[in-house]
Amino acid sequence: MELGLHQLAAGNASGRNGLSMSDSKVTPLLNKVNKDTFFETGSNPVGDFRFNAGVADVFDDMVSRSVPFYEEMQRMVCELAGDFATPNSNLYDIGCSTATTMLAMNDAVDPSVKFIGIDNSADMLAKAEEKVKAMGVTRAMEFVNADLHQGFFVDNASVITMLLTLQFVRPLYRDRITKMFYNGLNENGALILIEKLTSEDTIFNRLFINHYYDFKRRNGYSETEIAKKREALENVLIPYRLEENVELLKEAGFRKVEPFFRWYNFCGIIAVK
């Protein structure tokens, strides 16, 4: 079966349930009541960034104001997940945070597909379970508290999504993790990544970062907040170049690897087994 053929042959450009993805709204899934002021004052000393209770409380607002085209990325991920998810398989969301992506994919994917959310933050998973319960989702869903560096079991997967998460995995472990994903995917299954990138060219790297900080300023972040978060992320978020990510996926065994989104230093990549 060729790339996405089980969907494309049916003319399914709008998801397994025939819903137009333009109707899939991410905004209602985001709790923006709790505003992100985590780095606003000196009350939070700068240390390595952690997805703790304080971050979990404001995460939806934080990510929507910190990630360019966040809702469009989510829409694209939903469309691609709908293209590759097969009935009676598993869909894993790695670094599921507050379950926004899982909930957004709910109407795009066959209802027999089980959703499994993996996160190393118990605080994030608590928010995810609250959100899923509030939405009244009837699909089979499971949440697992697991450390990516320790590994976990992936089985019968037709889709694995990993949004802005691989960049937090220590480089030493990235080969092993991508190979684990490859082995856990069914034939023609897809790994869908969103990653922050660095550039080999220092000029472009500087320009892209500057434009990214301008984006954050437009969304209301102060110079202090931008500087403190940058310092907090310095030792825990280690971006690869696009070429390094592509090579990583191909070395894991994926036969097709293609970028599907790019905004300065953010990129979406799909890899097919």
C-alpha positions as CSV (number, residue, x, y, z in Angstrom):
1,M,0.0,0.0,0.0
2,E,1.5,3.3,-1.1
3,L,1.8,6.5,1.0
4,G,-1.7,7.3,2.4
5,L,-3.4,5.2,-0.3
6,H,-6.0,3.8,2.0
7,Q,-7.3,7.4,2.4
8,L,-6.5,9.0,-0.9
9,A,-8.2,6.3,-3.0
10,A,-11.4,7.1,-1.1
11,G,-11.0,10.8,-2.0
12,N,-10.8,11.5,1.7
13,A,-9.3,14.9,2.0
14,S,-11.3,15.8,5.0
15,G,-10.7,13.2,7.7
16,R,-12.1,9.7,8.4
17,N,-15.5,10.9,9.5
18,G,-16.0,13.1,6.5
19,L,-15.7,16.3,8.6
20,S,-14.1,19.3,6.9
21,M,-10.9,20.1,8.8
22,S,-11.8,23.7,8.5
23,D,-14.5,22.9,11.0
24,S,-12.0,21.5,13.5
25,K,-11.5,24.3,16.0
26,V,-8.5,24.2,18.3
27,T,-9.3,27.5,20.1
28,P,-12.1,26.0,22.3
29,L,-9.7,23.3,23.4
30,L,-7.2,25.8,24.8
31,N,-7.7,27.1,28.3
32,K,-6.5,30.7,28.0
33,V,-8.2,31.9,31.2
34,N,-5.0,31.2,33.1
35,K,-2.5,33.7,31.5
36,D,1.1,32.9,31.2
37,T,3.0,35.2,33.6
38,F,5.4,32.5,34.8
39,F,8.5,34.5,34.0
40,E,7.0,38.0,34.5
41,T,8.5,38.7,37.9
42,G,11.4,37.7,40.0
43,S,9.2,35.3,42.0
44,N,10.2,32.5,39.7
45,P,14.0,32.3,39.7
46,V,15.6,31.1,36.5
47,G,16.6,27.5,36.5
48,D,16.2,24.7,34.0
49,F,12.7,24.7,32.5
50,R,10.4,22.1,33.9
51,F,6.8,21.2,33.0
52,N,5.7,21.4,36.6
53,A,2.4,22.4,38.1
54,G,3.0,26.1,37.6
55,V,3.7,25.6,33.9
56,A,0.8,23.1,33.5
57,D,-1.6,25.8,34.9
58,V,-0.8,28.2,32.1
59,F,0.5,25.9,29.4
60,D,-2.4,26.4,26.9
61,D,-1.9,30.2,26.9
62,M,1.9,29.8,26.9
63,V,2.0,27.6,23.9
64,S,-0.6,29.5,21.9
65,R,1.4,32.7,22.4
66,S,4.8,31.2,22.0
67,V,4.4,29.0,18.9
68,P,3.8,30.6,15.6
69,F,0.8,29.3,13.6
70,Y,0.0,26.9,16.5
71,E,-3.6,26.3,15.5
72,E,-2.6,25.9,11.8
73,M,0.0,23.3,12.8
74,Q,-2.6,21.5,14.8
75,R,-5.0,21.5,11.9
76,M,-2.3,20.1,9.6
77,V,-1.4,17.4,12.1
78,C,-5.1,16.4,12.3
79,E,-5.4,16.1,8.5
80,L,-2.3,14.0,8.3
81,A,-3.3,11.8,11.2
82,G,-6.6,11.3,9.4
83,D,-4.8,10.2,6.3
84,F,-2.7,7.5,8.0
85,A,-4.7,6.3,11.0
86,T,-6.2,2.8,10.3
87,P,-9.2,1.2,12.1
88,N,-8.5,-0.8,15.3
89,S,-4.9,0.5,15.6
90,N,-3.3,2.8,18.2
91,L,-2.4,6.5,17.9
92,Y,0.3,7.7,20.3
93,D,0.7,11.4,21.2
94,I,4.2,11.7,22.7
95,G,4.5,14.7,25.0
96,C,0.7,15.0,25.0
97,S,0.7,17.9,27.5
98,T,-2.9,19.0,28.1
99,A,-4.4,16.7,25.4
100,T,-5.1,19.6,22.9
101,T,-3.8,17.6,20.0
102,M,-5.6,14.4,21.0
103,L,-8.9,16.2,21.3
104,A,-8.3,18.0,18.0
105,M,-7.7,14.7,16.2
106,N,-10.8,13.1,17.7
107,D,-13.2,13.9,14.8
108,A,-10.5,13.4,12.2
109,V,-9.7,9.8,13.0
110,D,-11.7,6.6,12.8
111,P,-13.5,6.0,16.2
112,S,-12.1,2.5,16.6
113,V,-8.5,4.0,16.9
114,K,-7.3,4.1,20.5
115,F,-5.5,7.2,21.6
116,I,-2.6,6.9,24.0
117,G,-1.0,10.0,25.5
118,I,2.5,9.9,26.8
119,D,4.0,12.6,29.0
120,N,6.7,12.7,31.7
121,S,4.8,15.4,33.7
122,A,2.1,14.1,36.0
123,D,0.9,17.7,36.3
124,M,0.3,17.9,32.6
125,L,-1.5,14.6,32.5
126,A,-3.8,15.7,35.3
127,K,-4.8,18.7,33.1
128,A,-5.2,16.4,30.1
129,E,-7.5,14.0,32.0
130,E,-9.6,17.0,33.3
131,K,-9.9,18.4,29.7
132,V,-10.9,15.0,28.2
133,K,-13.5,14.4,30.9
134,A,-14.9,17.9,30.4
135,M,-15.3,17.3,26.7
136,G,-17.2,14.1,27.2
137,V,-15.0,12.1,24.8
138,T,-16.2,8.5,24.3
139,R,-13.2,7.2,22.3
140,A,-10.9,4.8,24.1
141,M,-8.1,7.0,25.6
142,E,-5.2,6.2,27.9
143,F,-2.7,8.4,29.5
144,V,0.7,7.1,30.5
145,N,3.3,8.9,32.7
146,A,6.6,7.9,31.2
147,D,10.1,9.3,30.7
148,L,11.2,9.2,27.1
149,H,14.8,8.6,28.1
150,Q,13.8,5.4,29.8
151,G,11.7,4.2,26.9
152,F,8.2,2.7,26.8
153,F,6.3,0.2,24.7
154,V,4.8,1.2,21.4
155,D,2.6,-1.4,19.6
156,N,0.1,-1.6,16.7
157,A,0.6,2.1,16.0
158,S,-0.7,3.6,12.7
159,V,0.2,7.2,13.8
160,I,2.6,8.7,16.3
161,T,2.4,12.5,16.8
162,M,5.2,14.3,18.6
163,L,4.7,18.1,18.8
164,L,7.6,20.2,20.1
165,T,8.8,17.3,22.2
166,L,11.8,15.5,20.5
167,Q,13.8,18.8,21.0
168,F,13.6,18.2,24.8
169,V,15.1,14.6,24.5
170,R,18.8,14.5,25.1
171,P,20.6,14.0,21.8
172,L,22.2,10.8,23.1
173,Y,18.8,9.1,23.3
174,R,17.2,10.4,20.0
175,D,18.5,7.6,17.8
176,R,17.0,5.0,20.2
177,I,13.7,6.7,20.5
178,T,13.1,7.2,16.8
179,K,14.0,3.5,16.2
180,M,11.5,2.6,18.9
181,F,8.9,4.5,17.1
182,Y,9.8,2.9,13.8
183,N,9.6,-0.6,15.3
184,G,6.2,0.2,17.0
185,L,4.6,1.5,13.9
186,N,2.6,-0.7,11.5
187,E,3.7,-0.8,7.8
188,N,2.7,2.5,6.2
189,G,2.3,4.1,9.6
190,A,3.4,7.7,10.1
191,L,5.4,9.7,12.6
192,I,4.4,13.4,12.6
193,L,6.8,15.8,14.2
194,I,6.8,19.5,15.0
195,E,10.3,20.7,16.0
196,K,12.1,23.9,16.7
197,L,15.2,24.2,14.5
198,T,18.6,25.7,14.4
199,S,20.4,26.7,11.3
200,E,24.0,26.0,10.2
201,D,24.3,29.4,8.8
202,T,24.8,31.9,11.7
203,I,23.2,34.8,9.7
204,F,20.0,32.9,9.1
205,N,20.0,31.5,12.6
206,R,20.3,35.0,14.2
207,L,17.6,36.5,11.8
208,F,15.2,33.7,12.5
209,I,15.6,33.9,16.2
210,N,15.2,37.7,16.1
211,H,11.9,37.4,14.1
212,Y,10.7,34.7,16.6
213,Y,11.3,37.1,19.5
214,D,9.4,39.8,17.6
215,F,6.5,37.3,17.3
216,K,6.6,36.8,21.1
217,R,6.6,40.6,21.7
218,R,3.6,41.0,19.5
219,N,1.8,38.4,21.7
220,G,2.5,40.5,24.8
221,Y,5.7,39.0,26.2
222,S,8.0,41.5,27.8
223,E,11.8,41.6,27.3
224,T,12.2,40.2,30.8
225,E,9.9,37.3,30.1
226,I,11.6,36.5,26.8
227,A,15.1,36.7,28.3
228,K,14.2,34.6,31.4
229,K,12.5,31.8,29.4
230,R,15.4,31.7,26.9
231,E,17.8,31.2,29.8
232,A,15.5,28.5,31.4
233,L,15.4,26.6,28.1
234,E,19.1,26.9,27.3
235,N,20.1,23.5,28.8
236,V,17.0,21.5,28.2
237,L,15.8,22.4,24.6
238,I,18.4,21.4,22.1
239,P,17.2,21.9,18.5
240,Y,18.7,20.1,15.5
241,R,19.1,21.4,12.0
242,L,16.4,20.2,9.6
243,E,19.0,18.1,7.8
244,E,19.9,16.4,11.1
245,N,16.3,15.6,11.9
246,V,15.8,14.1,8.4
247,E,18.9,12.0,8.7
248,L,17.9,10.8,12.1
249,L,14.5,9.6,10.8
250,K,16.0,7.9,7.7
251,E,18.6,6.1,9.8
252,A,15.8,4.8,12.0
253,G,14.4,3.1,8.9
254,F,11.7,5.5,7.6
255,R,11.4,5.2,3.8
256,K,9.7,8.6,3.2
257,V,10.6,11.8,5.1
258,E,9.1,15.1,4.1
259,P,8.8,18.6,5.7
260,F,5.1,19.8,5.6
261,F,5.4,23.1,7.4
262,R,8.1,25.8,7.9
263,W,8.1,29.1,9.7
264,Y,11.6,30.5,10.3
265,N,12.9,28.2,13.0
266,F,9.8,25.9,13.4
267,C,9.2,22.9,11.1
268,G,6.7,20.1,10.7
269,I,8.1,16.8,9.4
270,I,6.2,13.6,8.4
271,A,8.0,10.2,8.2
272,V,6.4,7.1,6.8
273,K,7.4,3.5,7.5
